[in-house]
């Protein structure tokens, strides 16, 4: 049967339906951010379109056969999205949870959240990240 596992079978190009669904999800995120003073930076004029877009891309549900770039065993490091599915299926609930997790500063890597950091083209900054490991293995 075509499209194993879970009997998933592509039946058409639904991009015309995806556009209003994603626009509606983005509008709900913007409305949510305006309603909460702690989230107003996400809708500031300083990069808010990137924050909302990033949240929608990051929170999308990956459907069966989702794979960066070409569908091969090798990971395509130059391609961030699947050629057929893009970021996946929009997930407004997951996007809302990520927005509500709040803004985080550089170096802090919680499981959810967002930031407004910018890269300076004239500098090569060193990035340091704090990663918490539960029950680390000892040698």
Secondary structure, DSSP 8 states (H G I E B T S, - for coil): -TTTTTT----S--HHHHHHHHHHHHHHHHHHHHH-GGGGGGGSTTTHHHHHHHHHHHH-B--TT--SBSSSSS--TT--SBTTTBT-B--HHHHHHHHHT-B--TTB--SS-B------TT-------B---SS----
